Amino acid sequence: MDGVEGGQRDLVTLVVDGVGAVVDTDVIWEPYRLVDSGGNVVAAVTGFLQELQASGRTAATQRSYALDLLRWFRFLWAVDVSWDRATRCEARDFSRWLALVDKPRPLGAAARPSGTANPVTGKRTPGAKYAASTLAHSETVLRGFYAFHLEAGSGPIMNPFPLVRERAGGRAHSHHNPMEPFGKERSGRYRPRLAQRVPRRIPDERFNQIFAQLRCDRDRALVAFWVSTGARAAELLGARGGDVDPGQQLISVVRKGSRAVQQLPACADAFVWLRLYQSRLASGVPQGGDDPLWWTGRGTPRPLSYHAARAMFTRANQALGANWSLHDLRHTAAYRMARDPGLPLCDVQWVLGHAHLSTTQLYLTPAPTEVITSVLAHHRRRLDSGAPSDLTAGGSGYRSESLAALFSKQTP
């Protein structure tokens, strides 16, 4: 095998060129194609993407999977190994390479920081390396890709990305304690461990500052809907004119996973901003029940895309030096609802579209700043109530041993 001596490949001198691409076709039957350096379609990936489409995966999901496969095929082209002859050796080396290599960046772009925390939000900026979540997603996609071809008989007889050895052949949850919740019993051998992240919300005072930076009624309506319904960014951007019911304060969205149509309650302010936005639309912009609800405001009117909406929110963040994302608005809505004692948690689960209540319970975790504020308030309440201090003996002066320890003196 080229580049391998004694089972070890020299990854130090390996050069993986940015050849090939994921091409947007504008064809509903094949929205994306993976092509090689010569512009030839990779048929193995085409069949896999068609399988994803048949199983109900969206075009965005197909694109995400195709990009993961593009990284894998670029690696295989660099080591001169055909995709259907790849072994666990290639899978292992690819996993090592992907974890250590720097992410590519556009020509002329500045070097990415090492992942420093933002002073306003506390969120770390994307680093120069691929995130662990990217590695995990890539492993899942590639294992599914080879599982598809293994079942179809068009790939290698063994999956290069196997499950963990000691669990691959056994029955899942075979030794599960019925008194404990089910956990993840099976995982990929080359799948990295992911830290459990607590969702971040935007504090109310910061949210008001961001809202004040928005430039038009359309943006104010969008942000008001996101922060009051908890809908995902793409779900709300896909709404149509007939999905709005101002009389009942409802807006319908298509859920990301189930593709089910669900009505979500929103605050009254969101509908006010929406009406102001619609009243200022140009006369030529379609506003029928089947037409998109959100349109661009410059040049020829076009349906507002996710990237344009993200750029709008990024501009508002930059005025404060923050780096919150559109998805943080969903987290903010979830925190507000979950921390309301008058709103049952099962209702919050339904609004957010969570399949499991355990996912919704993550939003019961208080933020560190809230914990610090609550504990300091606890100490002030004890002091105001006249409770004895830790430095006093029955509230009648300081303890002599405490003063001695404070001033390094011997107790008389």
N, C-alpha and C positions, 0 to 999 in steps of 0.2 A: 504493500500500500504506500502510495507516494507520501513522503513527509513523515512517516512513522518508522521509528527504529525501536525494536524491543517493546512494542506496545505503547510507546510514548511519542506523541506528536510535538514538534517544536512550535509552540504557540507564540514564542517571543518574536520570531522572524516572519510569522504568518501575516500576509497582507490580504485583507478582504476588501475587494473593490466594490464600489457602489454601483454595480451593474444591475440591469433589470429594473423593473418598475411595476407598480400597481396602477393600471390604466382605468380611468373612468370612461365607460362606453356609452352612457346615456341610453342604454337598452334595458328595459325592465326585466327581460329574461336573463340577462347577464350583466348586472350593473358594474362589475369590476372584473378585470383580467390580470393575471400575473404573466408578464412577458420577460424573456431573457435578454441578454445583451444584444442579440440580433433582431429583437422585436418579435420573436416567435412565441406563441402562446404556450404556456406550460399546461399540458392537457391534464396532468394529475391533479393540479390545483383547481382547474376548471370543474372537474367532476366533483371534487369535495365541496366547492362553493355551491354547486347546483344542489347537492344534498342538503346543505344548510338552508338554501332557499325553500326546498321542499318541506323541510321541518319547521318552517315558519320564522326563520331568522330574518331580521331586517337587513336592508342594504348596508346600514352602518355597521352591523355586526359582521357582515361578509367582508367589508373593507378592513375592519380591525383584524380579522383572521388572516386575510391576505397579506397584510403588512408583517404579521408574525412569520408567516411562511416565506415571505421575501427575505427576511434576515437569515432564515435557515438555508434557503437555496443559495444565497450569496456565500455562505460559509462552505456549503458543499462544492460550489463551483471553485472556490479558492483552494480547497484540498483535493480537487479533482476526483470526487466520488459521486456516483449517480445516486439519486434520491432513493431508488428502489434497492440499492446495495448498501445503504447506510446501516451501521451496526451501533451497538451501545457505546463503542469506542468513539464514534463521531458524535453521538448524542452527549456523551460525557464531556468531550472537548468543547463542543459548542456551548454547553452550559457554563463551563469554566470561562470560555472566551467572552460570552455575553455578560458575565458578572464582573469582569475586570476591564473590558474595553471602554473607552470614552464614547459617548453618544455622538453621532455625526451632527454637525451644525452647518447652516447655510454659509456660503462664501461671504466673507466680510463681516460676519457676526462676531461679537466679542466673546471671549471665553466665558463659559458658564461658571458661576461661583460654586464653591464646594458644598453648598446647602446650608447657608447661614439662616438664622431665625430672623424673621421680620420684627422690628421693634414695636410695631403697632399691633399686629395680629398674633405674633408668636409662631406663625407657620413658617416652616423652612422652605426656602426657594429650591426649585429643582437643581440637583447637582449635575456634575459632568458625567456621572455613571448612570446606567439604567437602574431604575428603582426595583426593589424586590417584588413589588406587585406586577411590574412588567415581565420579570423573569417567570413569575408564577403563571401569568396568563399565557406566555409563550409556551411553557411546558404543557399546559392543558391543551392548547391548540394543536401542538405537534403530536401529542399522544392521541388525540382524537383523529387527526389526519391519517396517521398510520393504522389506527384501529379500523377506520373506514376502508382503507385499501386492503387490510388483512382480511376483512370480512368479504370484500369483493373479489379477492384472489388476484389483485393487480399489484400488490406490493410485497415486501419481504415477509417471510413466514414468521418472523419474530418482531415485535414492536421495539424499535430502538429506545423508546421512552417508556419503560415498564413501570408498574406499580412497585411499592416497597416490597422487597423479597419475602419477608416473613408474613406479609398480609395478602400477597397477590393470589395465593391459591386457596385461602380459607374463606369461610363464610363471613360476610360482614356482620358485626354485632353478635358474634357467636357466644361471647362471654359477657354480654352486657348485663349490668345490674338494673333490674326493672325499677329500682327506686331512684335512679339517676337519669338525667337527660341524655339523649343520644349525642354522641360526638362524632367527629370525622374519623372513621376507622381506616380509610384507605387514602393514600396520597401517592403522588409520583415520586420515584426514587431521586430524580434530579430537581425536584420542586423545592425552592427555598422556604424557610420558615418566615411567616409574616407576623409582625407585631400587631397586637390588637390595638387599634387606634380609636380613641374616643372622639366622636364627631365634634367639630368646633362650631360655635355659633357666633354671630355678630352681636356684640352688646348693643343695647337699645340706644345709648347715646352715640355710639359710632354709626349705627344704622341711620340715625337721623342726619348725621353729617354727610354720609354717602348719598342719601336721598336728596339732600340739598344741592348736590353737585350734578344731578341729572339735568339734561338740557332741554328735554321736550316732554310733552304729555304722554307720548307713546312709551317712553322709557319709564316714566313714573308709573304708568298703568301696569307695565310688565313687572316691575319690581314689587309693586303692591300686590299683584296676584301671586307672584312667587312666594313672598314672605307670609301670605295669609292662607294659601291653599296647601303649601308644601309640595306642589307639583314639581317634577323634574323640569329642567330647562327645555329639553326637546319636546316634552309632552305639551307644555303650554304654547310653545312656538308652532306646534302643529294644529292648534285650534282653528276652527272655521267660524264664519260669521253666525251661523245658526247654532253654534254651541254655547252662546251666551244667553242667560236668562236673568236679566237685571231684576225683574220683579221678585224672584225667589232668591236672589243673590247666589246664583249657581253658574258654574262654567264647566263644560264637559271636556274631558281629555281622553286620549287613548293611552292606556297604560303601557309602559315599556316592555314588561315581560309577558303578561297575559294577552296584550293587545285588546283588552276589554275596554269598552267605553264607560267611563265613570264620571258622575257629576260630583263636583267638589264645591263646598261652600267657601265664599271669599268675603272679605271685609267690604263694607259699603264704599270706602274711599277708592278701592280699586275700580269699581264700576263708574264712579264719578270721573276719574282720570281717563277711563276708557271712552266715555262719552265725549269728553273734551278733545281727545285725540281723534275720534271719528268725525267730529264736527269740523275739524281743520283739514281733513283729507282732501286732496285734489278731486275735482269732479270726474276725472277719467279713471279713478281707482275703483275697481269692482268691490262692491260691498254686499254681495248676495249671500245667501245662507250657505252655499257651497264654496265660496271664495275664501282665501286665507284671511285671517283676522289681522295679522301684523304685516306691515309693508315698510319698505325702505323710504326714507324721507328726501333723498337726493337723487337727481337724475331721473331716469325712467323708473317708475315704480316697479319693484320686484318684491316677492315674498321675503320677509326678513329671515335670514339664515341664522344658525346657531353661532357661527363665527362672528357675524356682525353684532349679534347681541352680546357676545362675550367681550368684544372690543369696546362696546359701549360701557359695560360694567367695569372694565379695566381702566378706562379713562377716569371714571368717578373714583376708583380706588387710588389712582396715582396722585390725585389732588391731596390725599391724606397720607400718602406714603404707605398704603396698605396693600395686601395681596390676597384679599378674599376672592373667592370664585363664585360663579353662579350657583354651584351646588351648595355652597355655604348658606345661601338663602333658604334652601330646603331644610338644612340642619337647624337654622334659626327658627323656622316655623315649627319644626318638630319639637324643639326645646320649649317654645312658648306654650304649645298645647299640652305636652307631657307634664310640665310643671304646674299646670292649672288644676287645683284640687277639684274643681267643679266639672272637669271633663274626664270621663273614664278612659283608661289607657287603651281599652279595646276599641273605643271610637277613634283614638289617634291612630291605631294600627290600620283601621279601615281607610282613613283619609290618606295615609301615607302609602297604602297599597303593599304593606309588608305581609309576606306569607306566614311569618312566625312572630309571635308576641315577644320572643327574646330579642329580636332585632329592635323593636320599638323600645324595649327597656333600656337600651343603651342611652337614650335621651333623658333618663332619670339621673344619670351621673352628673353631679354638679361640676361646674368649672372651678379650677383652682382659685381664681380670684373671688368667686362666690364663697368658697369655703373659708378663705382667709378673712373676708369681711364678716362672715357670720361668727367666727371664733373671736375676733376682736370685739364684736358687739356683745358677745357673751361675757367677756371679761369686763366690759364697761357696765353691763347690767349688774354683775356681781358687786362691783365697786359702788354703784349708786344705791344698791339695796342695803348697804351696810354690812355685808358679809365679811367675816374676818379675812384679812389678807394673808398670804403665805409667809409674809415677813413679820406678822404680828402675832402676839400671844393673846388670844381672846379679844382682840380689837383694842388693847390697852397699851400700845407702844410697840416698838420693834424688839424682836428677840435679840438677846445679847449674843447668842452664838451666830446669828445671821449677820449682825454688825461686825463681829470678829472676822467672819469669813470674808465679808466685803472689804474691810480695811486691813486685812492681814494682821490682826491683833489677837492676842490671847484672851480667852474668856475670863473675866475676873472671878 
